[in-house]
Amino acid sequence: MSWEMELDETLLEDLYIWIDSLPLSRPKKRIERDFSDGILIAEIIRYYLPDLIEMHNYTPANSLQQKKANWGILNKKVLSNFGLDLPDVIINGLSNGKPGLIEVLLFNLRLKIDEELELQQKLQQQQITTPRQSSLSYITSTTKTNQTNLLTNRSNKSIKLTNLSIHKDISRLDYEEIKQECLQQQEDIEVLHAKIRRLEHVLQLKDIRISELSRAVEDSRPTRPTALKKK
């Protein structure tokens, strides 16, 4: 996950609407300040995945030390298992209300929650009879496998690029530029996937609304009176 990614206005607006729709203990006024102690992040995770969060572990705080403590517990117990491990510099930035950081975290957390809920739904549909692995640990193992595959792919790409530099005299600067382009394209793809998922969700809601309105129109139509008999 890149903390340097920038969310466009459409993604930010959708993110804020999502936050406003959740039953949190405090309203969103200044998001970087309201989320600085980690409490609202814990509440969001508990709302969707209650088994993962014990709210008594987190104390509403104004002091920087307690804010960092909350983030440390949240990072160790939950976020790291989602592949959202927070470096110390990020915890410090979140605790100090650095603008832009909390939106990136919320954006990626929302994706991870969607993945977890989707996985749980699939497991329920499959009606697995054998003792099943918890969905979170399943995601963790899957993430590790994906990371291994990613490292392998990157290693293969690195070998190819090395061979290419030998045969075509590509400079180190060219190699770094290609590498950065690949990373930037990967981030762009992730953002586009997120947009597609959000738009699909909006379309589903619109279809449901159209169906409701259609039924309401049908119900409101007056019944046709029986034709008068000719005298």
C-alpha atoms as an extended CHARMM CRD file, in Angstrom:
* protein
*
       231  EXT
         1         1  MET       CA              0.0000000000        0.0000000000        0.0000000000  PROA      1               0.0000000000
         2         2  SER       CA              1.3660000000        3.3920000000       -0.9970000000  PROA      2               0.0000000000
         3         3  TRP       CA              0.8230000000        6.2810000000        1.3950000000  PROA      3               0.0000000000
         4         4  GLU       CA              1.6870000000        8.6820000000       -1.4130000000  PROA      4               0.0000000000
         5         5  MET       CA             -1.4010000000        7.8200000000       -3.4860000000  PROA      5               0.0000000000
         6         6  GLU       CA             -3.7580000000       10.6880000000       -4.2290000000  PROA      6               0.0000000000
         7         7  LEU       CA             -7.5420000000       10.2500000000       -4.2240000000  PROA      7               0.0000000000
         8         8  ASP       CA             -9.4910000000       12.3210000000       -6.7230000000  PROA      8               0.0000000000
         9         9  GLU       CA            -12.5750000000       14.3410000000       -5.7990000000  PROA      9               0.0000000000
        10        10  THR       CA            -14.9900000000       11.5780000000       -6.8420000000  PROA      10              0.0000000000
        11        11  LEU       CA            -13.3370000000        8.9780000000       -4.5920000000  PROA      11              0.0000000000
        12        12  LEU       CA            -13.0890000000       11.4520000000       -1.6910000000  PROA      12              0.0000000000
        13        13  GLU       CA            -16.7500000000       12.4290000000       -1.9690000000  PROA      13              0.0000000000
        14        14  ASP       CA            -17.7910000000        8.7820000000       -2.0440000000  PROA      14              0.0000000000
        15        15  LEU       CA            -15.5390000000        8.0960000000        0.9450000000  PROA      15              0.0000000000
        16        16  TYR       CA            -17.0500000000       10.9470000000        2.9980000000  PROA      16              0.0000000000
        17        17  ILE       CA            -20.5990000000        9.8170000000        2.1510000000  PROA      17              0.0000000000
        18        18  TRP       CA            -19.7110000000        6.3320000000        3.3570000000  PROA      18              0.0000000000
        19        19  ILE       CA            -18.2940000000        7.6690000000        6.6320000000  PROA      19              0.0000000000
        20        20  ASP       CA            -21.3810000000        9.8430000000        7.2200000000  PROA      20              0.0000000000
        21        21  SER       CA            -23.6240000000        6.7980000000        6.7220000000  PROA      21              0.0000000000
        22        22  LEU       CA            -21.9990000000        4.8770000000        9.6000000000  PROA      22              0.0000000000
        23        23  PRO       CA            -23.2490000000        5.0810000000       13.2120000000  PROA      23              0.0000000000
        24        24  LEU       CA            -20.0480000000        6.4620000000       14.7330000000  PROA      24              0.0000000000
        25        25  SER       CA            -19.7090000000        7.9220000000       18.2300000000  PROA      25              0.0000000000
        26        26  ARG       CA            -18.7870000000       11.3710000000       16.9270000000  PROA      26              0.0000000000
        27        27  PRO       CA            -19.7200000000       13.2610000000       13.7380000000  PROA      27              0.0000000000
        28        28  LYS       CA            -17.1990000000       14.0300000000       11.0090000000  PROA      28              0.0000000000
        29        29  LYS       CA            -16.1660000000       17.6750000000       11.3000000000  PROA      29              0.0000000000
        30        30  ARG       CA            -12.4160000000       17.7030000000       10.6810000000  PROA      30              0.0000000000
        31        31  ILE       CA            -11.6940000000       14.1640000000        9.6060000000  PROA      31              0.0000000000
        32        32  GLU       CA             -7.9500000000       14.1890000000       10.2980000000  PROA      32              0.0000000000
        33        33  ARG       CA             -8.6100000000       15.4150000000       13.8540000000  PROA      33              0.0000000000
        34        34  ASP       CA            -11.7020000000       13.2720000000       14.5330000000  PROA      34              0.0000000000
        35        35  PHE       CA             -9.8570000000       10.0750000000       13.5690000000  PROA      35              0.0000000000
        36        36  SER       CA             -6.5340000000       10.9840000000       15.1820000000  PROA      36              0.0000000000
        37        37  ASP       CA             -6.9320000000        8.7130000000       18.2290000000  PROA      37              0.0000000000
        38        38  GLY       CA             -7.9090000000        5.6160000000       16.2020000000  PROA      38              0.0000000000
        39        39  ILE       CA            -11.2490000000        5.1740000000       17.9850000000  PROA      39              0.0000000000
        40        40  LEU       CA            -13.4230000000        5.7430000000       14.9240000000  PROA      40              0.0000000000
        41        41  ILE       CA            -11.3450000000        3.3320000000       12.8520000000  PROA      41              0.0000000000
        42        42  ALA       CA            -11.9350000000        0.6850000000       15.5360000000  PROA      42              0.0000000000
        43        43  GLU       CA            -15.6730000000        1.5020000000       15.4810000000  PROA      43              0.0000000000
        44        44  ILE       CA            -15.8340000000        1.1010000000       11.6900000000  PROA      44              0.0000000000
        45        45  ILE       CA            -14.1510000000       -2.3040000000       11.8220000000  PROA      45              0.0000000000
        46        46  ARG       CA            -16.3800000000       -3.3660000000       14.7180000000  PROA      46              0.0000000000
        47        47  TYR       CA            -19.4910000000       -2.2850000000       12.7780000000  PROA      47              0.0000000000
        48        48  TYR       CA            -18.6870000000       -4.6160000000        9.8850000000  PROA      48              0.0000000000
        49        49  LEU       CA            -16.5740000000       -7.2770000000       11.6120000000  PROA      49              0.0000000000
        50        50  PRO       CA            -17.5040000000       -7.2560000000       15.3140000000  PROA      50              0.0000000000
        51        51  ASP       CA            -15.4760000000      -10.3490000000       16.1750000000  PROA      51              0.0000000000
        52        52  LEU       CA            -12.2240000000       -8.5710000000       15.3760000000  PROA      52              0.0000000000
        53        53  ILE       CA            -12.5270000000       -5.6000000000       17.7260000000  PROA      53              0.0000000000
        54        54  GLU       CA            -12.7460000000       -5.2510000000       21.5040000000  PROA      54              0.0000000000
        55        55  MET       CA            -13.5040000000       -1.5890000000       22.1180000000  PROA      55              0.0000000000
        56        56  HSD       CA            -12.3140000000       -1.6680000000       25.7380000000  PROA      56              0.0000000000
        57        57  ASN       CA             -8.7580000000       -1.8580000000       24.3630000000  PROA      57              0.0000000000
        58        58  TYR       CA             -9.0450000000        1.6790000000       22.9800000000  PROA      58              0.0000000000
        59        59  THR       CA             -9.3340000000        4.8830000000       25.0020000000  PROA      59              0.0000000000
        60        60  PRO       CA            -10.5980000000        8.2010000000       23.5700000000  PROA      60              0.0000000000
        61        61  ALA       CA             -7.6160000000       10.5030000000       23.8570000000  PROA      61              0.0000000000
        62        62  ASN       CA             -6.3440000000       14.0310000000       23.4560000000  PROA      62              0.0000000000
        63        63  SER       CA             -2.7570000000       13.2810000000       24.4320000000  PROA      63              0.0000000000
        64        64  LEU       CA             -0.3680000000       12.2970000000       21.6770000000  PROA      64              0.0000000000
        65        65  GLN       CA              0.9950000000        9.4010000000       23.7420000000  PROA      65              0.0000000000
        66        66  GLN       CA             -2.4120000000        7.7500000000       24.1850000000  PROA      66              0.0000000000
        67        67  LYS       CA             -3.3140000000        8.2960000000       20.5380000000  PROA      67              0.0000000000
        68        68  LYS       CA             -0.1490000000        6.4910000000       19.4800000000  PROA      68              0.0000000000
        69        69  ALA       CA             -0.9310000000        3.7160000000       21.9680000000  PROA      69              0.0000000000
        70        70  ASN       CA             -4.3880000000        3.2290000000       20.4280000000  PROA      70              0.0000000000
        71        71  TRP       CA             -2.9420000000        3.0730000000       16.9200000000  PROA      71              0.0000000000
        72        72  GLY       CA             -0.2560000000        0.6510000000       18.0640000000  PROA      72              0.0000000000
        73        73  ILE       CA             -2.8240000000       -1.7930000000       19.4720000000  PROA      73              0.0000000000
        74        74  LEU       CA             -5.0710000000       -1.4420000000       16.4300000000  PROA      74              0.0000000000
        75        75  ASN       CA             -2.1300000000       -1.9840000000       14.1000000000  PROA      75              0.0000000000
        76        76  LYS       CA             -0.8650000000       -5.0600000000       15.9300000000  PROA      76              0.0000000000
        77        77  LYS       CA             -4.2150000000       -6.7720000000       16.5340000000  PROA      77              0.0000000000
        78        78  VAL       CA             -6.1410000000       -5.9720000000       13.3390000000  PROA      78              0.0000000000
        79        79  LEU       CA             -4.6580000000       -3.7740000000       10.6140000000  PROA      79              0.0000000000
        80        80  SER       CA             -1.4780000000       -5.7730000000       10.1110000000  PROA      80              0.0000000000
        81        81  ASN       CA             -3.6050000000       -8.8750000000        9.4750000000  PROA      81              0.0000000000
        82        82  PHE       CA             -5.3890000000       -6.9520000000        6.7200000000  PROA      82              0.0000000000
        83        83  GLY       CA             -2.1010000000       -6.1210000000        5.0330000000  PROA      83              0.0000000000
        84        84  LEU       CA             -2.4240000000       -2.5170000000        6.2540000000  PROA      84              0.0000000000
        85        85  ASP       CA              0.6020000000       -2.4590000000        8.5290000000  PROA      85              0.0000000000
        86        86  LEU       CA              1.2600000000        1.0970000000        9.7830000000  PROA      86              0.0000000000
        87        87  PRO       CA              4.9020000000        2.2430000000       10.0100000000  PROA      87              0.0000000000
        88        88  ASP       CA              5.8320000000        4.3770000000       13.0050000000  PROA      88              0.0000000000
        89        89  VAL       CA              6.0490000000        7.4970000000       10.8380000000  PROA      89              0.0000000000
        90        90  ILE       CA              2.4640000000        6.9400000000        9.6480000000  PROA      90              0.0000000000
        91        91  ILE       CA              1.2030000000        6.3500000000       13.2040000000  PROA      91              0.0000000000
        92        92  ASN       CA              2.8750000000        9.5850000000       14.2140000000  PROA      92              0.0000000000
        93        93  GLY       CA              1.2810000000       11.4160000000       11.2790000000  PROA      93              0.0000000000
        94        94  LEU       CA             -2.1970000000       10.0100000000       12.0080000000  PROA      94              0.0000000000
        95        95  SER       CA             -1.9030000000       10.8950000000       15.6920000000  PROA      95              0.0000000000
        96        96  ASN       CA             -0.9000000000       14.4500000000       14.8070000000  PROA      96              0.0000000000
        97        97  GLY       CA             -3.7470000000       14.8040000000       12.3200000000  PROA      97              0.0000000000
        98        98  LYS       CA             -1.5770000000       15.1090000000        9.2210000000  PROA      98              0.0000000000
        99        99  PRO       CA             -3.9210000000       15.9570000000        6.2970000000  PROA      99              0.0000000000
       100       100  GLY       CA             -4.4320000000       13.2750000000        3.6510000000  PROA      100             0.0000000000
       101       101  LEU       CA             -3.2380000000       10.2500000000        5.6210000000  PROA      101             0.0000000000
       102       102  ILE       CA             -6.5520000000        9.1770000000        7.1440000000  PROA      102             0.0000000000
       103       103  GLU       CA             -8.3050000000        9.2800000000        3.7510000000  PROA      103             0.0000000000
       104       104  VAL       CA             -5.7330000000        6.9000000000        2.2600000000  PROA      104             0.0000000000
       105       105  LEU       CA             -6.1290000000        4.5470000000        5.2280000000  PROA      105             0.0000000000
       106       106  LEU       CA             -9.9440000000        4.6620000000        5.0640000000  PROA      106             0.0000000000
       107       107  PHE       CA             -9.9270000000        4.0520000000        1.3200000000  PROA      107             0.0000000000
       108       108  ASN       CA             -7.7710000000        0.9320000000        1.6580000000  PROA      108             0.0000000000
       109       109  LEU       CA             -9.5510000000       -0.2340000000        4.8120000000  PROA      109             0.0000000000
       110       110  ARG       CA            -12.8780000000       -0.0750000000        2.9950000000  PROA      110             0.0000000000
       111       111  LEU       CA            -11.5140000000       -2.2950000000        0.2320000000  PROA      111             0.0000000000
       112       112  LYS       CA            -10.2020000000       -4.8190000000        2.7840000000  PROA      112             0.0000000000
       113       113  ILE       CA            -13.5480000000       -4.8620000000        4.6220000000  PROA      113             0.0000000000
       114       114  ASP       CA            -15.3660000000       -5.4660000000        1.3230000000  PROA      114             0.0000000000
       115       115  GLU       CA            -12.9960000000       -8.3360000000        0.5430000000  PROA      115             0.0000000000
       116       116  GLU       CA            -13.5130000000       -9.8590000000        3.9890000000  PROA      116             0.0000000000
       117       117  LEU       CA            -17.3180000000       -9.6170000000        3.7850000000  PROA      117             0.0000000000
       118       118  GLU       CA            -17.2940000000      -11.0710000000        0.2810000000  PROA      118             0.0000000000
       119       119  LEU       CA            -15.1330000000      -13.9580000000        1.4610000000  PROA      119             0.0000000000
       120       120  GLN       CA            -17.4160000000      -14.6340000000        4.4250000000  PROA      120             0.0000000000
       121       121  GLN       CA            -20.4190000000      -14.6750000000        2.1050000000  PROA      121             0.0000000000
       122       122  LYS       CA            -18.7360000000      -17.1620000000       -0.2230000000  PROA      122             0.0000000000
       123       123  LEU       CA            -17.8170000000      -19.4150000000        2.6850000000  PROA      123             0.0000000000
       124       124  GLN       CA            -21.4080000000      -19.3630000000        3.9130000000  PROA      124             0.0000000000
       125       125  GLN       CA            -22.7380000000      -20.1630000000        0.4540000000  PROA      125             0.0000000000
       126       126  GLN       CA            -20.3750000000      -23.0710000000        0.0470000000  PROA      126             0.0000000000
       127       127  GLN       CA            -21.5910000000      -24.4890000000        3.3970000000  PROA      127             0.0000000000
       128       128  ILE       CA            -18.2370000000      -25.9780000000        4.2170000000  PROA      128             0.0000000000
       129       129  THR       CA            -18.6460000000      -29.0490000000        6.4410000000  PROA      129             0.0000000000
       130       130  THR       CA            -15.0130000000      -29.4500000000        7.4520000000  PROA      130             0.0000000000
       131       131  PRO       CA            -13.5820000000      -27.3180000000       10.2590000000  PROA      131             0.0000000000
       132       132  ARG       CA            -12.9050000000      -24.1340000000        8.3960000000  PROA      132             0.0000000000
       133       133  GLN       CA            -10.1330000000      -21.6780000000        8.7480000000  PROA      133             0.0000000000
       134       134  SER       CA            -11.2270000000      -18.2460000000        9.9650000000  PROA      134             0.0000000000
       135       135  SER       CA            -11.7660000000      -15.8500000000        7.1060000000  PROA      135             0.0000000000
       136       136  LEU       CA             -9.2480000000      -13.3810000000        8.4900000000  PROA      136             0.0000000000
       137       137  SER       CA             -6.4860000000      -15.9630000000        8.7700000000  PROA      137             0.0000000000
       138       138  TYR       CA             -7.4820000000      -17.1750000000        5.3100000000  PROA      138             0.0000000000
       139       139  ILE       CA             -7.0090000000      -13.6820000000        3.9610000000  PROA      139             0.0000000000
       140       140  THR       CA             -3.6860000000      -13.4650000000        5.7930000000  PROA      140             0.0000000000
       141       141  SER       CA             -2.4220000000      -16.6820000000        4.2520000000  PROA      141             0.0000000000
       142       142  THR       CA             -3.7860000000      -15.6860000000        0.8460000000  PROA      142             0.0000000000
       143       143  THR       CA             -2.1160000000      -12.3060000000        1.1760000000  PROA      143             0.0000000000
       144       144  LYS       CA              1.1980000000      -13.9610000000        2.0260000000  PROA      144             0.0000000000
       145       145  THR       CA              0.8370000000      -16.2400000000       -1.0080000000  PROA      145             0.0000000000
       146       146  ASN       CA              0.0360000000      -13.2700000000       -3.2150000000  PROA      146             0.0000000000
       147       147  GLN       CA              2.9970000000      -11.4020000000       -1.7860000000  PROA      147             0.0000000000
       148       148  THR       CA              5.2360000000      -14.3770000000       -2.5510000000  PROA      148             0.0000000000
       149       149  ASN       CA              3.8930000000      -14.5340000000       -6.0990000000  PROA      149             0.0000000000
       150       150  LEU       CA              4.3340000000      -10.7890000000       -6.4400000000  PROA      150             0.0000000000
       151       151  LEU       CA              7.9230000000      -11.0030000000       -5.2500000000  PROA      151             0.0000000000
       152       152  THR       CA              8.5320000000      -13.8510000000       -7.6870000000  PROA      152             0.0000000000
       153       153  ASN       CA              7.0240000000      -11.8500000000      -10.5370000000  PROA      153             0.0000000000
       154       154  ARG       CA              9.0710000000       -8.8240000000       -9.5840000000  PROA      154             0.0000000000
       155       155  SER       CA             12.1610000000      -10.9930000000       -9.3780000000  PROA      155             0.0000000000
       156       156  ASN       CA             11.4540000000      -12.3530000000      -12.8570000000  PROA      156             0.0000000000
       157       157  LYS       CA             10.8870000000       -8.8340000000      -14.1490000000  PROA      157             0.0000000000
       158       158  SER       CA             14.1280000000       -7.7640000000      -12.5130000000  PROA      158             0.0000000000
       159       159  ILE       CA             15.9880000000      -10.5980000000      -14.2290000000  PROA      159             0.0000000000
       160       160  LYS       CA             14.4550000000       -9.6710000000      -17.5680000000  PROA      160             0.0000000000
       161       161  LEU       CA             15.3640000000       -6.0410000000      -17.0860000000  PROA      161             0.0000000000
       162       162  THR       CA             18.9110000000       -7.0360000000      -16.1150000000  PROA      162             0.0000000000
       163       163  ASN       CA             19.2850000000       -9.1500000000      -19.2300000000  PROA      163             0.0000000000
       164       164  LEU       CA             17.8340000000       -6.3440000000      -21.2800000000  PROA      164             0.0000000000
       165       165  SER       CA             20.3590000000       -3.9190000000      -19.8360000000  PROA      165             0.0000000000
       166       166  ILE       CA             23.1950000000       -6.2760000000      -20.7530000000  PROA      166             0.0000000000
       167       167  HSD       CA             22.0870000000       -6.7380000000      -24.3280000000  PROA      167             0.0000000000
       168       168  LYS       CA             20.7960000000       -3.2530000000      -25.0670000000  PROA      168             0.0000000000
       169       169  ASP       CA             22.9860000000       -1.1790000000      -22.7720000000  PROA      169             0.0000000000
       170       170  ILE       CA             20.0700000000        0.2260000000      -20.7670000000  PROA      170             0.0000000000
       171       171  SER       CA             21.4230000000        2.5510000000      -18.1050000000  PROA      171             0.0000000000
       172       172  ARG       CA             20.6190000000        2.3270000000      -14.4030000000  PROA      172             0.0000000000
       173       173  LEU       CA             18.5370000000        5.4840000000      -14.7380000000  PROA      173             0.0000000000
       174       174  ASP       CA             16.3950000000        3.8760000000      -17.4480000000  PROA      174             0.0000000000
       175       175  TYR       CA             15.8790000000        0.8450000000      -15.2170000000  PROA      175             0.0000000000
       176       176  GLU       CA             14.6940000000        2.9860000000      -12.2930000000  PROA      176             0.0000000000
       177       177  GLU       CA             12.3380000000        4.9090000000      -14.5770000000  PROA      177             0.0000000000
       178       178  ILE       CA             10.7910000000        1.6720000000      -15.8550000000  PROA      178             0.0000000000
       179       179  LYS       CA             10.4450000000        0.4070000000      -12.2850000000  PROA      179             0.0000000000
       180       180  GLN       CA              8.7110000000        3.5950000000      -11.1370000000  PROA      180             0.0000000000
       181       181  GLU       CA              6.3840000000        3.4890000000      -14.1360000000  PROA      181             0.0000000000
       182       182  CYS       CA              5.3770000000       -0.0700000000      -13.2440000000  PROA      182             0.0000000000
       183       183  LEU       CA              4.6370000000        0.9080000000       -9.6290000000  PROA      183             0.0000000000
       184       184  GLN       CA              2.6340000000        3.9400000000      -10.7320000000  PROA      184             0.0000000000
       185       185  GLN       CA              0.6210000000        1.8390000000      -13.1830000000  PROA      185             0.0000000000
       186       186  GLN       CA             -0.1480000000       -0.6510000000      -10.4070000000  PROA      186             0.0000000000
       187       187  GLU       CA             -1.4860000000        2.1410000000       -8.1800000000  PROA      187             0.0000000000
       188       188  ASP       CA             -3.5660000000        3.5090000000      -11.0640000000  PROA      188             0.0000000000
       189       189  ILE       CA             -5.0350000000        0.0470000000      -11.6500000000  PROA      189             0.0000000000
       190       190  GLU       CA             -5.9710000000       -0.2990000000       -7.9530000000  PROA      190             0.0000000000
       191       191  VAL       CA             -7.7110000000        3.0770000000       -7.9930000000  PROA      191             0.0000000000
       192       192  LEU       CA             -9.6050000000        2.1760000000      -11.1830000000  PROA      192             0.0000000000
       193       193  HSD       CA            -10.7090000000       -1.1460000000       -9.6870000000  PROA      193             0.0000000000
       194       194  ALA       CA            -12.0100000000        0.7260000000       -6.6490000000  PROA      194             0.0000000000
       195       195  LYS       CA            -13.9440000000        3.1340000000       -8.8700000000  PROA      195             0.0000000000
       196       196  ILE       CA            -15.4950000000        0.2490000000      -10.7750000000  PROA      196             0.0000000000
       197       197  ARG       CA            -16.6180000000       -1.4470000000       -7.5560000000  PROA      197             0.0000000000
       198       198  ARG       CA            -18.1410000000        1.7600000000       -6.2420000000  PROA      198             0.0000000000
       199       199  LEU       CA            -19.9570000000        2.4290000000       -9.5220000000  PROA      199             0.0000000000
       200       200  GLU       CA            -21.2980000000       -1.1320000000       -9.6180000000  PROA      200             0.0000000000
       201       201  HSD       CA            -22.6300000000       -0.6210000000       -6.1020000000  PROA      201             0.0000000000
       202       202  VAL       CA            -24.2840000000        2.6600000000       -7.0980000000  PROA      202             0.0000000000
       203       203  LEU       CA            -25.8880000000        0.9720000000      -10.1290000000  PROA      203             0.0000000000
       204       204  GLN       CA            -27.2830000000       -1.7770000000       -7.9180000000  PROA      204             0.0000000000
       205       205  LEU       CA            -28.8140000000        0.7950000000       -5.5910000000  PROA      205             0.0000000000
       206       206  LYS       CA            -30.3170000000        2.6380000000       -8.5480000000  PROA      206             0.0000000000
       207       207  ASP       CA            -31.8190000000       -0.5880000000       -9.9360000000  PROA      207             0.0000000000
       208       208  ILE       CA            -33.4010000000       -1.3020000000       -6.5690000000  PROA      208             0.0000000000
       209       209  ARG       CA            -34.7870000000        2.2410000000       -6.4080000000  PROA      209             0.0000000000
       210       210  ILE       CA            -36.1900000000        2.0110000000       -9.9320000000  PROA      210             0.0000000000
       211       211  SER       CA            -37.9270000000       -1.2580000000       -9.0570000000  PROA      211             0.0000000000
       212       212  GLU       CA            -39.4210000000        0.3080000000       -5.9220000000  PROA      212             0.0000000000
       213       213  LEU       CA            -40.6800000000        3.3290000000       -7.8700000000  PROA      213             0.0000000000
       214       214  SER       CA            -42.1270000000        1.1060000000      -10.6090000000  PROA      214             0.0000000000
       215       215  ARG       CA            -44.0690000000       -0.8990000000       -8.0390000000  PROA      215             0.0000000000
       216       216  ALA       CA            -45.2820000000        2.3080000000       -6.4120000000  PROA      216             0.0000000000
       217       217  VAL       CA            -46.5320000000        3.6230000000       -9.7710000000  PROA      217             0.0000000000
       218       218  GLU       CA            -48.3650000000        0.3790000000      -10.4770000000  PROA      218             0.0000000000
       219       219  ASP       CA            -49.9520000000        0.4030000000       -7.0330000000  PROA      219             0.0000000000
       220       220  SER       CA            -51.0840000000        4.0190000000       -7.3810000000  PROA      220             0.0000000000
       221       221  ARG       CA            -52.8530000000        3.5160000000      -10.7050000000  PROA      221             0.0000000000
       222       222  PRO       CA            -56.6440000000        3.6130000000      -10.2850000000  PROA      222             0.0000000000
       223       223  THR       CA            -58.5390000000        0.4830000000      -11.2490000000  PROA      223             0.0000000000
       224       224  ARG       CA            -60.4350000000        0.7980000000      -14.5150000000  PROA      224             0.0000000000
       225       225  PRO       CA            -64.1980000000        1.2430000000      -13.8430000000  PROA      225             0.0000000000
       226       226  THR       CA            -66.5350000000       -1.3870000000      -15.2020000000  PROA      226             0.0000000000
       227       227  ALA       CA            -68.0940000000       -0.2850000000      -18.4560000000  PROA      227             0.0000000000
       228       228  LEU       CA            -71.7160000000        0.8470000000      -18.1150000000  PROA      228             0.0000000000
       229       229  LYS       CA            -74.1850000000       -1.5140000000      -19.6550000000  PROA      229             0.0000000000
       230       230  LYS       CA            -76.1190000000       -0.1700000000      -22.6130000000  PROA      230             0.0000000000
       231       231  LYS       CA            -79.7580000000        0.4790000000      -21.8840000000  PROA      231             0.0000000000
